Amino acid sequence: MSNPPLRILVLEDHPFQRSVAVSMLQSLGCHQVFEASDGAQALALLDEVGTVDIALCDLQMEGMDGLEFLQRVGASGQVRSVIICSSLSADLRRAVHQMVTLLGLELLGDVGKPLHAQVLAGLLDKFVHRPVEAPSPSGAVVLASEAAVRQALVDQQLHAWYQPKFNLHTGEVCGVEVLCRWLHPTRGIIAPGQFMPVLERCGLLDSLLFCQLEQALNLHKRAKAQGFALNMAFNLQTVQLANPELANTLKATLARHAVAGSSLTFELTESGLLEAPATSLESLVRLRMMGCRLSIDDFGAGFSSLQRLCQLPFNEIKLDADFIRNLAHEPRCRAAIASTLALGETLGMSVVIEGIETDAQRRELLALGCAQGQGYWYARPMAGADLLHWLQRRNHREHADE
């Protein structure tokens, strides 16, 4: 790593450990390194020197501790990114991770103690090369206008993109999740966070769903002609289940495209499902009667009711990506994954693990008995034409290896 133009604050109350951290950062080419022994001193320093890129932050210290410091800078915006450096137990540090995110800070990493130069260098490199989106002046996401979103639907600027799900044992594609990307003619790709809340607020989620369904089923036909049978998974919000015509409209669309219901999966987040009314339950049952699969998305991210899980007609669990992200250093995540796999087997439900980013994670999940996954290690979301080319390239490689 060569001389990154980074401004870094080291917040550590132990003089020797603080000195080691400062020396290590300087040896890695960081020349603007500031240091403080408690939160109050750190805040005074920030008022003097201005915003820093990274705060390397201990949590336990005399005076103002790291937790209060993070609360303060979360409100002030004086720190862009945080690296936790603490000897607290992994479960407590994980709670702090959540706290950092809720405060609107970027959590760059958790290095624990003692500090290792190689790990620190990797995090600095991650900061330098991370994709940066231009923030709004308030730091909040700027939503698109209702008129612009409605026009995007009319002009067919909202495109279905596809992220493959795969078999961890064989690498075979099990299906694809259908996502949405707004391809704006002048602004390029607009993030879903800027338009999905507008679609929901304006009651346009069904319009988006059927727009995506048309695109995906046309791609399904092309993929099938090339020998690829793809299950298409669509995200569905709980509010959409209240539409009594949902199942009938879906059934008519499938009939028009000559596609069986078993080719579709509908993914619903668990929040909102715990108190699903009778009309929503009826929609779920009708979707299953059509042969569609139902998946609980981001399982474990909310407060699940196991009793409700047994009552609802789901046949797939998608475990939230946070579990795999913390698998290597958090024993509780390993236990949660193993328990979910066992629960799925007992209930006759398949389990898909989201967020697989490395081969080490894939191998660890295999050892736990996981069979299906999704994540950047395998493939990122892509446009329909790109998906077909990707499938063809994989198929040619597999035949070349035989």
C-alpha positions as semicolon CSV with decimal commas, in nm:
position;residue;x (nm);y (nm);z (nm)
1;M;0,000;0,000;0,000
2;S;0,160;0,332;-0,104
3;N;0,097;0,656;0,083
4;P;-0,284;0,668;0,096
5;P;-0,402;1,026;0,160
6;L;-0,589;0,926;0,474
7;R;-0,660;1,119;0,795
8;I;-0,683;0,873;1,083
9;L;-0,771;0,913;1,450
10;V;-0,645;0,656;1,701
11;L;-0,866;0,649;2,011
12;E;-0,697;0,428;2,273
13;D;-0,644;0,489;2,645
14;H;-0,345;0,255;2,689
15;P;-0,032;0,460;2,603
16;F;0,176;0,169;2,473
17;Q;-0,103;0,023;2,257
18;R;-0,183;0,372;2,125
19;S;0,185;0,421;2,036
20;V;0,196;0,085;1,856
21;A;-0,115;0,171;1,654
22;V;0,019;0,512;1,553
23;S;0,360;0,366;1,452
24;M;0,191;0,086;1,257
25;L;-0,026;0,331;1,063
26;Q;0,272;0,552;0,986
27;S;0,470;0,251;0,863
28;L;0,178;0,176;0,630
29;G;0,217;0,519;0,473
30;C;-0,042;0,717;0,669
31;H;0,111;1,055;0,754
32;Q;-0,189;1,230;0,907
33;V;-0,243;1,024;1,221
34;F;-0,401;1,187;1,527
35;E;-0,429;1,031;1,871
36;A;-0,646;1,067;2,179
37;S;-0,672;0,883;2,510
38;D;-1,048;0,920;2,561
39;G;-1,360;1,032;2,381
40;A;-1,364;1,386;2,518
41;Q;-1,005;1,446;2,405
42;A;-1,089;1,295;2,066
43;L;-1,390;1,526;2,017
44;A;-1,180;1,831;2,110
45;L;-0,915;1,718;1,863
46;L;-1,171;1,675;1,585
47;D;-1,302;2,026;1,648
48;E;-0,945;2,145;1,598
49;V;-0,828;1,937;1,300
50;G;-1,158;1,869;1,124
51;T;-1,313;1,552;0,982
52;V;-1,111;1,229;0,968
53;D;-1,151;0,942;0,725
54;I;-1,112;0,663;0,981
55;A;-1,136;0,636;1,359
56;L;-0,950;0,336;1,502
57;C;-1,159;0,311;1,815
58;D;-1,121;0,126;2,145
59;L;-1,444;0,085;2,342
60;Q;-1,349;0,060;2,709
61;M;-1,160;0,353;2,863
62;E;-1,170;0,594;3,155
63;G;-1,361;0,917;3,101
64;M;-1,574;0,927;2,785
65;D;-1,563;0,574;2,643
66;G;-1,576;0,460;2,282
67;L;-1,953;0,403;2,286
68;E;-2,032;0,764;2,380
69;F;-1,771;0,890;2,133
70;L;-1,939;0,695;1,851
71;Q;-2,277;0,838;1,950
72;R;-2,136;1,191;1,931
73;V;-1,958;1,156;1,595
74;G;-2,255;0,971;1,448
75;A;-2,452;1,290;1,499
76;S;-2,174;1,531;1,401
77;G;-2,041;1,359;1,088
78;Q;-1,679;1,422;1,191
79;V;-1,580;1,059;1,125
80;R;-1,638;0,888;0,791
81;S;-1,551;0,529;0,885
82;V;-1,483;0,324;1,197
83;I;-1,250;0,036;1,279
84;I;-1,329;-0,127;1,612
85;C;-1,015;-0,226;1,807
86;S;-1,126;-0,382;2,135
87;S;-1,069;-0,683;2,359
88;L;-1,439;-0,707;2,446
89;S;-1,607;-1,042;2,373
90;A;-1,723;-1,110;2,019
91;D;-2,094;-1,092;2,107
92;L;-2,054;-0,745;2,259
93;R;-1,850;-0,624;1,963
94;R;-2,118;-0,753;1,729
95;A;-2,377;-0,546;1,915
96;V;-2,148;-0,244;1,867
97;H;-2,134;-0,324;1,493
98;Q;-2,511;-0,287;1,484
99;M;-2,491;0,033;1,684
100;V;-2,235;0,182;1,442
101;T;-2,461;0,105;1,146
102;L;-2,767;0,254;1,317
103;L;-2,568;0,570;1,387
104;G;-2,513;0,610;1,013
105;L;-2,138;0,542;1,032
106;E;-1,950;0,311;0,797
107;L;-1,807;0,010;0,982
108;L;-1,483;-0,064;0,803
109;G;-1,383;-0,359;1,021
110;D;-1,322;-0,512;1,363
111;V;-0,957;-0,599;1,432
112;G;-0,975;-0,699;1,797
113;K;-0,653;-0,696;1,998
114;P;-0,358;-0,720;1,956
115;L;-0,341;-0,515;1,638
116;H;-0,184;-0,682;1,331
117;A;-0,029;-0,476;1,052
118;Q;-0,148;-0,706;0,771
119;V;-0,510;-0,691;0,883
120;L;-0,494;-0,314;0,930
121;A;-0,335;-0,270;0,586
122;G;-0,620;-0,469;0,430
123;L;-0,881;-0,243;0,592
124;L;-0,703;0,074;0,481
125;D;-0,690;-0,064;0,129
126;K;-1,060;-0,149;0,152
127;F;-1,137;0,212;0,247
128;V;-0,928;0,355;-0,036
129;H;-1,088;0,134;-0,301
130;R;-1,444;0,121;-0,172
131;P;-1,719;0,245;-0,407
132;V;-1,829;0,587;-0,290
133;E;-2,173;0,725;-0,360
134;A;-2,214;1,100;-0,345
135;P;-2,407;1,169;-0,023
136;S;-2,681;1,425;0,004
137;P;-2,605;1,730;0,222
138;S;-2,807;1,577;0,507
139;G;-2,648;1,234;0,468
140;A;-2,991;1,085;0,392
141;V;-3,094;0,908;0,073
142;V;-3,261;1,150;-0,169
143;L;-3,575;0,984;-0,301
144;A;-3,677;1,025;-0,662
145;S;-3,994;1,223;-0,728
146;E;-4,323;1,042;-0,774
147;A;-4,359;1,187;-1,123
148;A;-4,012;1,061;-1,226
149;V;-4,081;0,711;-1,093
150;R;-4,418;0,693;-1,268
151;Q;-4,255;0,806;-1,592
152;A;-3,978;0,546;-1,548
153;L;-4,245;0,276;-1,535
154;V;-4,416;0,412;-1,846
155;D;-4,086;0,441;-2,035
156;Q;-3,976;0,091;-1,923
157;Q;-3,661;0,221;-1,754
158;L;-3,704;-0,021;-1,458
159;H;-3,519;-0,335;-1,561
160;A;-3,510;-0,683;-1,413
161;W;-3,160;-0,791;-1,309
162;Y;-3,072;-1,140;-1,196
163;Q;-2,849;-1,285;-0,925
164;P;-2,795;-1,664;-0,943
165;K;-2,853;-1,903;-0,654
166;F;-2,624;-2,203;-0,662
167;N;-2,561;-2,551;-0,526
168;L;-2,263;-2,530;-0,288
169;H;-2,159;-2,889;-0,369
170;T;-2,165;-2,881;-0,748
171;G;-2,171;-2,512;-0,841
172;E;-2,486;-2,579;-1,044
173;V;-2,730;-2,288;-1,083
174;C;-3,047;-2,354;-0,881
175;G;-3,230;-2,040;-0,990
176;V;-3,204;-1,662;-0,993
177;E;-3,336;-1,383;-0,774
178;V;-3,502;-1,110;-0,980
179;L;-3,393;-0,764;-0,865
180;C;-3,471;-0,417;-0,999
181;R;-3,238;-0,156;-1,149
182;W;-3,347;0,183;-1,280
183;L;-3,143;0,251;-1,594
184;H;-3,187;0,627;-1,628
185;P;-3,105;0,771;-1,975
186;T;-2,883;1,049;-1,833
187;R;-2,804;0,949;-1,471
188;G;-2,714;0,585;-1,535
189;I;-2,804;0,321;-1,275
190;I;-3,012;0,459;-0,986
191;A;-2,999;0,262;-0,661
192;P;-3,322;0,084;-0,552
193;G;-3,315;0,277;-0,223
194;Q;-3,396;0,592;-0,418
195;F;-3,709;0,463;-0,589
196;M;-3,846;0,152;-0,415
197;P;-3,990;0,350;-0,119
198;V;-4,163;0,578;-0,372
199;L;-4,316;0,281;-0,554
200;E;-4,444;0,144;-0,224
201;R;-4,581;0,479;-0,108
202;C;-4,764;0,532;-0,438
203;G;-4,911;0,181;-0,452
204;L;-4,705;0,087;-0,758
205;L;-4,543;-0,232;-0,628
206;D;-4,782;-0,452;-0,825
207;S;-4,708;-0,254;-1,141
208;L;-4,337;-0,315;-1,086
209;L;-4,394;-0,684;-1,010
210;F;-4,585;-0,751;-1,332
211;C;-4,338;-0,543;-1,534
212;Q;-4,053;-0,755;-1,395
213;L;-4,254;-1,072;-1,442
214;E;-4,297;-1,002;-1,813
215;Q;-3,924;-0,940;-1,856
216;A;-3,825;-1,243;-1,648
217;L;-4,063;-1,486;-1,818
218;N;-3,939;-1,377;-2,161
219;L;-3,585;-1,445;-2,039
220;H;-3,703;-1,777;-1,891
221;K;-3,822;-1,882;-2,237
222;R;-3,490;-1,786;-2,400
223;A;-3,291;-1,963;-2,128
224;K;-3,503;-2,276;-2,162
225;A;-3,443;-2,280;-2,539
226;Q;-3,071;-2,286;-2,462
227;G;-3,109;-2,574;-2,215
228;F;-3,121;-2,376;-1,888
229;A;-3,423;-2,432;-1,663
230;L;-3,429;-2,139;-1,421
231;N;-3,648;-2,087;-1,118
232;M;-3,722;-1,714;-1,096
233;A;-3,750;-1,565;-0,745
234;F;-3,936;-1,234;-0,703
235;N;-3,943;-1,011;-0,397
236;L;-4,294;-0,954;-0,268
237;Q;-4,399;-0,708;0,003
238;T;-4,654;-0,816;0,263
239;V;-4,887;-0,533;0,162
240;Q;-4,919;-0,688;-0,185
241;L;-5,071;-1,003;-0,038
242;A;-5,382;-0,803;0,053
243;N;-5,466;-0,768;-0,318
244;P;-5,736;-1,036;-0,375
245;E;-5,657;-1,044;-0,749
246;L;-5,283;-1,110;-0,705
247;A;-5,297;-1,487;-0,745
248;N;-5,542;-1,476;-1,038
249;T;-5,335;-1,219;-1,227
250;L;-5,021;-1,423;-1,171
251;K;-5,199;-1,737;-1,287
252;A;-5,316;-1,567;-1,608
253;T;-4,966;-1,430;-1,675
254;L;-4,809;-1,774;-1,632
255;A;-5,069;-1,930;-1,863
256;R;-5,002;-1,668;-2,132
257;H;-4,628;-1,747;-2,118
258;A;-4,689;-2,124;-2,087
259;V;-4,477;-2,138;-1,770
260;A;-4,558;-2,361;-1,472
261;G;-4,604;-2,209;-1,128
262;S;-4,319;-2,427;-1,002
263;S;-4,082;-2,204;-1,202
264;L;-4,151;-1,912;-0,965
265;T;-4,052;-1,839;-0,606
266;F;-4,182;-1,544;-0,408
267;E;-3,956;-1,407;-0,135
268;L;-4,114;-1,216;0,154
269;T;-3,930;-1,061;0,447
270;E;-4,040;-1,196;0,783
271;S;-4,131;-0,852;0,919
272;G;-4,504;-0,801;0,864
273;L;-4,577;-1,171;0,836
274;L;-4,618;-1,235;1,206
275;E;-4,964;-1,078;1,212
276;A;-5,070;-1,154;0,855
277;P;-5,449;-1,117;0,814
278;A;-5,673;-1,381;0,661
279;T;-5,664;-1,220;0,314
280;S;-5,282;-1,239;0,311
281;L;-5,287;-1,600;0,422
282;E;-5,535;-1,677;0,144
283;S;-5,293;-1,525;-0,112
284;L;-5,006;-1,734;0,025
285;V;-5,212;-2,052;0,004
286;R;-5,326;-1,972;-0,352
287;L;-4,967;-1,913;-0,464
288;R;-4,868;-2,250;-0,323
289;M;-5,171;-2,413;-0,488
290;M;-5,041;-2,276;-0,821
291;G;-4,716;-2,462;-0,755
292;C;-4,511;-2,153;-0,666
293;R;-4,249;-2,172;-0,394
294;L;-4,259;-1,931;-0,099
295;S;-3,942;-1,814;0,072
296;I;-3,894;-1,620;0,396
297;D;-3,626;-1,364;0,305
298;D;-3,368;-1,218;0,548
299;F;-3,465;-1,481;0,805
300;G;-3,324;-1,400;1,147
301;A;-3,301;-1,026;1,082
302;G;-3,637;-0,961;1,251
303;F;-3,807;-1,115;1,552
304;S;-3,937;-1,445;1,423
305;S;-4,222;-1,634;1,577
306;L;-4,153;-2,005;1,541
307;Q;-4,521;-2,075;1,595
308;R;-4,610;-1,842;1,307
309;L;-4,339;-1,999;1,092
310;C;-4,506;-2,336;1,139
311;Q;-4,845;-2,190;1,046
312;L;-4,744;-2,013;0,724
313;P;-4,714;-2,217;0,402
314;F;-4,347;-2,142;0,326
315;N;-4,109;-2,401;0,184
316;E;-3,782;-2,205;0,180
317;I;-3,582;-2,004;0,433
318;K;-3,326;-1,744;0,318
319;L;-3,092;-1,675;0,607
320;D;-2,986;-1,312;0,642
321;A;-2,638;-1,230;0,505
322;D;-2,525;-1,090;0,841
323;F;-2,483;-1,445;0,974
324;I;-2,232;-1,551;0,709
325;R;-2,058;-1,211;0,728
326;N;-1,976;-1,278;1,095
327;L;-1,927;-1,654;1,070
328;A;-1,547;-1,650;1,098
329;H;-1,526;-1,459;1,428
330;E;-1,865;-1,506;1,594
331;P;-1,948;-1,856;1,732
332;R;-2,311;-1,757;1,782
333;C;-2,350;-1,707;1,405
334;R;-2,223;-2,060;1,343
335;A;-2,477;-2,189;1,595
336;A;-2,757;-1,985;1,435
337;I;-2,675;-2,121;1,088
338;A;-2,657;-2,480;1,213
339;S;-2,987;-2,439;1,402
340;T;-3,161;-2,289;1,099
341;L;-3,041;-2,575;0,879
342;A;-3,175;-2,824;1,134
343;L;-3,504;-2,632;1,160
344;G;-3,541;-2,628;0,782
345;E;-3,482;-3,001;0,760
346;T;-3,735;-3,071;1,037
347;L;-4,000;-2,849;0,875
348;G;-3,930;-2,981;0,525
349;M;-3,802;-2,641;0,409
350;S;-3,490;-2,577;0,201
351;V;-3,241;-2,324;0,339
352;V;-3,054;-2,071;0,123
353;I;-2,763;-1,877;0,271
354;E;-2,726;-1,518;0,144
355;G;-2,410;-1,310;0,126
356;I;-2,142;-1,571;0,042
357;E;-1,837;-1,369;-0,064
358;T;-1,539;-1,606;-0,027
359;D;-1,456;-1,969;-0,098
360;A;-1,361;-2,011;0,269
361;Q;-1,718;-1,919;0,364
362;R;-1,857;-2,162;0,107
363;R;-1,642;-2,447;0,244
364;E;-1,739;-2,366;0,601
365;L;-2,107;-2,370;0,508
366;L;-2,062;-2,704;0,332
367;A;-1,913;-2,842;0,653
368;L;-2,223;-2,725;0,840
369;G;-2,447;-2,908;0,591
370;C;-2,567;-2,616;0,381
371;A;-2,659;-2,701;0,021
372;Q;-2,774;-2,374;-0,142
373;G;-2,634;-2,023;-0,143
374;Q;-2,618;-1,686;-0,310
375;G;-2,355;-1,413;-0,310
376;Y;-2,077;-1,226;-0,486
377;W;-1,836;-1,523;-0,460
378;Y;-2,052;-1,693;-0,721
379;A;-2,206;-1,410;-0,921
380;R;-2,318;-1,051;-0,889
381;P;-2,658;-0,929;-1,015
382;M;-2,658;-0,885;-1,394
383;A;-2,883;-0,788;-1,682
384;G;-3,078;-1,060;-1,866
385;A;-2,853;-1,074;-2,174
386;D;-2,546;-1,088;-1,951
387;L;-2,700;-1,374;-1,754
388;L;-2,752;-1,581;-2,070
389;H;-2,392;-1,519;-2,182
390;W;-2,267;-1,606;-1,831
391;L;-2,461;-1,933;-1,832
392;Q;-2,327;-2,021;-2,177
393;R;-1,965;-1,951;-2,075
394;R;-2,003;-2,166;-1,763
395;N;-2,158;-2,445;-1,969
396;H;-1,872;-2,436;-2,222
397;R;-1,611;-2,446;-1,943
398;E;-1,780;-2,743;-1,778
399;H;-1,790;-2,938;-2,106
400;A;-1,427;-2,846;-2,178
401;D;-1,326;-2,990;-1,838
402;E;-1,499;-3,324;-1,899
